[in-house]
Amino acid sequence: MAIVNATPDSFSDGGQFLAADMAVAHAMACIQEGAHIIDIGGESTRPGADVVSEQREQDRVLPVIERLVKETDALVSVDTYRASTAKLALEAGAHIVNDVFGLRKDAAMAEVIGKAGAGVCIMHTGREREKLPDVIEDQFAFLDLSLEIANAAAIARRSIVLDPGFGFAKDTAENVALMSRFEELHAFGLPILAGTSRKRFVGALTGQEGAIERDVGTAATTVILRLAGAAIFRVHNVAMTRDALAIADAVLRQKKQK
């Protein structure tokens, strides 16, 4: 899953792909590098980012989605927690809603996804609530409720991917603990997406302050999490991730042969 931020203030590539033409060109380049899913966002989710209006978010993402579904067979995901934006994005041809508040921010979100028969990425977050001390217990406490919401809205289980939300109100120690215990999340019985790309904790571990300089560290997390069973990787640098996954998958194939 390639990240395409149609925003002026995202922590890694803010302003680079604000114009629809630039966002589409970047998305197509990511597909050439091996991306299977393009995730389009119109509001930065970095800590302290400005909240944008629904209209501005929609003005940023809808033209990109409309063009991508015509120009590529890749899956298109909309990164939003607003039901109104999700509805319009799905009507424009998007296949997946990536909700960083796990269906909990907008009460209408689950119904929109369920009625459309769309895919959904349900992300765990520690924002705007009290967390449990144990990182895995908190994952289950949060995501179990999100899955109940999805089920009540008739979202098919086969359409759900979970995201443990690396970096979302989690400090470096919590992120490392989440990586080390990642396999415990398979108890959900659902595919799991890993979104560590260029996150602050990667820089804290590697000493790299610049976002782009965190790509090597991100690739290391990709290998670790692939070996732990992650199914989808949401990244900025598709080519480097593809190469890292090629190594991890070779090891996994060898293990299966034994």
N, C-alpha and C positions, 0 to 999 in steps of 0.2 A: 504494500500500500504506500504509494508515493504522496507526500505532503505537498499541496499547492495552496499557499496562503494568499488569497486575494485581499490583503490587508496592508496598511501602511506601517504597522507597529508590531508585527510578530517578532519574537526574540531572535530568530535566525535569519529570516529572509524578508522582513517587513519592507514593503514598498517595491520589491523587485517585480512582483507579479500582480500589482494592483490593477493595471490595464488588462482587459479581457484577452487581447491579442497575446500579451506576454504570458499570461497564465496558461492559455491554451498551448502556446509554443512550448512552454516548460513541461506541461503535462505530456505532450506528445514525445518530447525528448526522454522523459522518464519511462514511457512505454517502450521506446526503442532500447532502453537500458535494461528492461526486464520487468517493469512494474505491471501487475495484473489489475490493480485497483488504484484509482485516483481519488484522493480525499480533498475536497474543495472546502475551504473555510473562509468566512467573511468577517469574523471577529477574532481577534487574538485572545488566546486563553492563558497567556503568560501572567504570572502574578502581577497585580497592579495595573493591568491593561485597561484602557478606557472601554466602557460598555458602549456599543453602537445601537442605533435604532433598528427595529425590524426592517424598515424600508431600506436603510443603507446596507444592511447585511444582504438583503435580497438583491439589491442593485449590483452588488459585487459578485455574488455567486451564480445567479440564474443565467446570465449571458454565457458564462464559462461552461456550465452544465449543458445548456442547449446546444452549444457547438460541439462539445466533446462526444455527446451521444450520437451525433451525426457523423463525426470524423473518426471514431474508433470503436472497436468492439470491447474495449476494456470496461470493467465495472466502474461506475462512478458513485462516489459516496459524498454526502453533504455533511460537513462537520458543523452541527448546530444543536442547541438545546431548546430552540423555539419551535413549537408545533406549526405555526404559520409558515415559517421558512421551510420546514421539512415538507409540508404539504405541497407548496409551490415547486420545490425542488424535485419531488417525486413526480409531480405532474409534468415537469420539464424533461423527465426521463431518467433521473437518478435512480439507482438501484438499492442504495443502502443509506440509512441514517446513522451517523456516528454521534452519539449523545454523551458528552463529557460529564453530564450530571445523572447518567444512568436512569433516565425516564422519570426523574424526581423533581426537576426544576419547573417543568411545564406539565400540568395535569392532563393536558390534551394530547401530549406527544404520543403516548402508547396507542391511543385510539387511531391517530392518523396513520401510524405505521401498520397497525393491524388491518385497517380497512384497505390499505394499498397493497397488502401482501408483500411488503418490502422487507429487505434484510435490515438488521439493526446491530450495531455495536454498542453494547451496554457497558459504560465505563464506571469504575469505582472512583470515588473522589472523597477526600477528607475535608473539602471546603464546605463552609457554612454549616458545620455540625461538629459535635463532639465525637472523637474517635475512641475506639477501644485500645488499650495499651498494646495488645498483641496484633501484629500486622495481618496475620492470616485470619484470626477471629474477626477482625474488623472487615476483611474482605467478605466473609460469609454473611456477617450481619447486614452489610449494605446490599450485596448482590442478591441475597435470597429475597429480600423485599422487592428489589427491582424485577426479579424474575416472576414474583407473584403479580406485579403490576402488568408485566408483559402477558402473562397467561390470562389474566382477566380481560385483556384487550384482544384476545384471540391471535396473538402473535405466535406463529408456528415456531416450535422449539428448533426446528432445523434451520430457521432463519436467523438465529441468535449467535453472536460471537461476544465473548466477554473480554474486557480489558481491565487489568488490575490497576491502571492509572498511575504508572510510575511518574513521580514528580509532582503529583497533584496533592498539595498539603502533606507531603512526606519529606522528611529530611534525609540526608545521605545514609545514615544508619538504617533507616526504615526501608529505603530503596534497596540497599544491599541485602537486608534480611528478606525482602520480598523476592529478590533473585535467588537467594540461597534456598528458599522454601517454595519455589515456584511450582514444583511438581505436586504440592498439596492441593493446588487449585484444580487439578484434574478430577477431583471429587465432584465438581459440578457436572461433569460429563458433557462439556461443551467445548468447542474450539476457543483458544485463547489468543488474543492479539497482544503483542508486546510493543509498547511505544516509549522507548528509551532515547530516541534519536536527539542528540545534541543537548540533552537535558543538563541542568545545572549540576546534578549529582555526578554525572560523568566527568565534568570539568573538575569537580572537587576531588575526585579520585585520581585523575590524571595530571592535574595541575594546569590544564588548558583553560584559559579564561575566555578565549574567542569561541563562538558557537561552531564555526566551521572546523576549527582545530580539534573539535571533539569527535570527529567522524571515526577516527581509529578506535577510540574508546568505545564508541557506539557499536562498531563492528565486533568488538570483543564481547559486549553484552549480547549481541545477536547470536553469536556462537553458543554462549552459555545457555541462553534461553531456548535456542533451537534444540540443543541436547536435552533440555528439560521438558521439551514437548510443546513449545509455542508454535502456533500454526500460521500466524500472519504477523508481519513486521511493518509498522508504520514508520517510515524513514524519510529523511531528506536526500541522502546520497544512495540512490538505487544501485548504481554500479558496484560500489564497495560492498553493499549488503549482499548483492547477488554472489559476489566472489566469496564472502565469508560463509554464506549459506551452502555454497558448493562444497566447502571443506567439511562443514558440520554434517551435511547430508551424506557425504561419503563415509564418514565414521558411523552414522546411524545405519546405513545399508550393511556395513561390515558386521555390526553387532547383530543384525537380524539374521545373517547367514550362519552365525555360530549356533 
